[in-house]
Amino acid sequence: MQNFTPNPKNTMAYSVKNSRGETYYLHGRKVTLRGGQEVQIYYFARKPKGKHEVEEMPSAYKVVENKRTGLPILKKK
């Protein structure tokens, strides 16, 4: 599993522009599932959200865009 380092203040999160020209910023955090397993999740948001920002895209993933909504999605390679 790929670990991420929370983005310290004054640095930029990894960003992607979709086909509509909107900019999205990559975020990530660890969540605990009901069975107790910890997993890393990644998501895009329109605005950077402080401590959950991810500075570099994880190497095992690629960015694809939802054709209907234009939202960027991380997909495993």
ABEGO torsion letter per residue (X at the ends): XBBBBBBBBGBBBBBBBBAAGBBBBBBBBBBBBAAGBBBBBBBBBABBBEAABBABBBAABBBBBBAAAGBBBBBBX
